[in-house]
Amino acid sequence: MASRTRLSLITVALLVGAATSACGGGGAGGGAPTDASEKDFCQTQSSLLTDLMPADMSNPELPSDEKMAKAVQDWAKKIEEVGTPEDISDDARQGFETIVAQANEIDAADFSIEKLEELEAGGKDASAEAKKQADAFEKYLTETCGNPLDNLEMPEMPTE
């Protein structure tokens, strides 16, 4: 799988689809601040993709699944520390809390293509309520921050 494709899948799965794979609601994240600035919120939400991009795209070397899991767990701590802006709806906030909870629990096995495809598809065990909350968070995130891939400066991929 190409570097860009795999990183895009990971980002989509975590920022959008991860919340929908929850069976209930998130436990972690409930103590996260509710007064984050939009700038801090958006920068922190998109920081995972930035952190995982290879420094040298002429010879892209992806981190191991273990390092990616650690990066996601570190990201979860960052987004929980920053929290959400105060104008977030209750459903969107619950979607955020679920992402924090799941990101804290991720491990290397979660980066198999099957798991990523399941997350991207919304998770087979997701409740209607969890899907509603995930949709609300995805809508809030997009309306507030735009598409996280839009602001990312993608280096030129080698042509050979």
C-alpha positions as CSV (number, residue, x, y, z in Angstrom):
1,M,0.0,0.0,0.0
2,A,1.4,3.4,-0.9
3,S,2.5,5.6,2.0
4,R,0.0,8.4,1.2
5,T,-2.9,5.9,1.0
6,R,-2.1,4.1,4.2
7,L,-1.7,7.4,6.1
8,S,-4.9,8.7,4.7
9,L,-6.7,5.5,5.7
10,I,-5.4,5.8,9.2
11,T,-6.4,9.4,9.5
12,V,-9.8,8.9,8.1
13,A,-10.3,5.8,10.3
14,L,-9.2,7.6,13.5
15,L,-10.6,11.1,12.9
16,V,-13.9,10.1,11.4
17,G,-14.7,6.4,11.6
18,A,-13.3,5.4,15.0
19,A,-16.1,7.0,16.9
20,T,-18.7,5.0,15.0
21,S,-17.1,1.6,15.9
22,A,-17.9,2.1,19.6
23,C,-20.7,0.0,21.0
24,G,-21.7,2.6,23.6
25,G,-20.2,5.9,24.5
26,G,-16.7,7.0,25.4
27,G,-15.5,6.8,29.0
28,A,-12.3,8.9,28.6
29,G,-12.5,12.4,27.4
30,G,-15.3,13.4,29.8
31,G,-12.8,15.4,31.8
32,A,-11.4,17.2,28.7
33,P,-11.8,20.9,28.7
34,T,-14.8,22.4,27.0
35,D,-13.3,25.8,26.3
36,A,-10.6,25.1,23.7
37,S,-9.9,27.8,21.1
38,E,-10.9,26.7,17.6
39,K,-7.3,27.1,16.5
40,D,-5.9,24.9,19.2
41,F,-8.7,22.3,18.7
42,C,-8.1,22.1,14.9
43,Q,-4.3,22.0,15.1
44,T,-4.4,19.3,17.7
45,Q,-7.0,17.2,15.8
46,S,-4.9,17.3,12.6
47,S,-1.5,16.8,14.4
48,L,-1.6,13.0,14.1
49,L,-1.3,13.1,10.3
50,T,1.4,15.6,10.5
51,D,3.3,13.6,13.1
52,L,3.1,10.4,11.0
53,M,4.2,11.9,7.6
54,P,7.6,10.6,6.6
55,A,10.2,13.4,6.7
56,D,11.7,12.3,3.4
57,M,9.1,11.5,0.8
58,S,11.8,10.6,-1.8
59,N,12.4,7.6,0.4
60,P,9.3,7.3,2.5
61,E,9.6,5.0,5.4
62,L,6.5,4.4,7.5
63,P,6.7,3.9,11.2
64,S,6.1,0.4,12.5
65,D,2.6,-0.5,13.7
66,E,3.9,-0.3,17.2
67,K,5.2,3.3,16.7
68,M,1.9,4.3,15.0
69,A,0.0,2.9,18.0
70,K,2.2,4.9,20.3
71,A,1.7,8.0,18.1
72,V,-2.1,7.6,18.3
73,Q,-2.0,7.1,22.1
74,D,0.1,10.3,22.4
75,W,-2.3,12.1,20.1
76,A,-5.2,11.0,22.3
77,K,-3.5,12.6,25.3
78,K,-3.0,15.8,23.4
79,I,-6.6,16.1,22.1
80,E,-7.9,15.2,25.6
81,E,-5.7,17.9,27.1
82,V,-6.9,20.5,24.6
83,G,-10.5,19.5,24.6
84,T,-13.2,21.0,22.5
85,P,-14.6,24.5,21.9
86,E,-17.6,25.5,23.9
87,D,-19.9,25.6,20.9
88,I,-19.8,21.9,20.2
89,S,-23.1,20.0,20.4
90,D,-23.7,17.3,23.0
91,D,-23.7,14.6,20.3
92,A,-20.5,15.9,18.7
93,R,-18.8,16.1,22.2
94,Q,-19.8,12.5,22.8
95,G,-18.2,11.5,19.5
96,F,-15.0,13.3,20.5
97,E,-15.0,11.5,23.9
98,T,-15.4,8.1,22.1
99,I,-12.4,8.9,19.8
100,V,-10.3,9.8,22.8
101,A,-11.3,6.5,24.5
102,Q,-10.6,4.4,21.5
103,A,-7.3,6.2,20.6
104,N,-6.1,5.6,24.2
105,E,-6.8,1.8,23.7
106,I,-5.3,1.3,20.2
107,D,-2.6,-1.2,19.7
108,A,-0.4,-2.3,16.9
109,A,-2.9,-5.1,15.8
110,D,-5.4,-2.3,15.1
111,F,-3.4,-1.2,12.0
112,S,-4.2,-4.3,10.0
113,I,-5.9,-3.4,6.7
114,E,-9.0,-5.4,7.8
115,K,-9.3,-3.4,11.0
116,L,-8.8,-0.1,9.2
117,E,-11.4,-1.0,6.6
118,E,-13.8,-1.9,9.4
119,L,-13.3,1.4,11.1
120,E,-13.7,3.3,7.9
121,A,-16.9,1.4,7.2
122,G,-18.3,2.5,10.6
123,G,-17.6,-0.5,12.7
124,K,-19.8,-3.6,12.6
125,D,-21.1,-3.3,16.2
126,A,-21.8,0.4,16.2
127,S,-25.1,1.4,17.7
128,A,-27.4,3.9,16.0
129,E,-26.6,6.4,18.8
130,A,-22.8,5.9,18.4
131,K,-23.2,6.5,14.6
132,K,-25.3,9.6,15.2
133,Q,-22.6,11.0,17.6
134,A,-19.8,10.2,15.2
135,D,-21.7,11.9,12.4
136,A,-22.2,14.9,14.6
137,F,-18.5,15.0,15.5
138,E,-17.4,14.6,11.8
139,K,-19.8,17.4,10.8
140,Y,-18.5,19.7,13.6
141,L,-14.9,18.9,12.8
142,T,-15.3,19.6,9.1
143,E,-17.3,22.8,9.6
144,T,-14.9,24.1,12.3
145,C,-11.6,22.9,10.9
146,G,-12.2,22.0,7.3
147,N,-10.8,18.8,5.8
148,P,-7.5,17.9,7.6
149,L,-5.9,16.9,4.3
150,D,-6.6,20.4,2.8
151,N,-4.1,22.2,5.0
152,L,-1.4,19.6,4.9
153,E,1.5,20.3,2.7
154,M,2.1,17.1,0.9
155,P,5.7,16.7,-0.4
156,E,6.1,15.6,-4.0
157,M,6.0,11.8,-4.4
158,P,8.9,10.3,-6.3
159,T,8.0,9.5,-9.9
160,E,10.4,6.6,-10.3
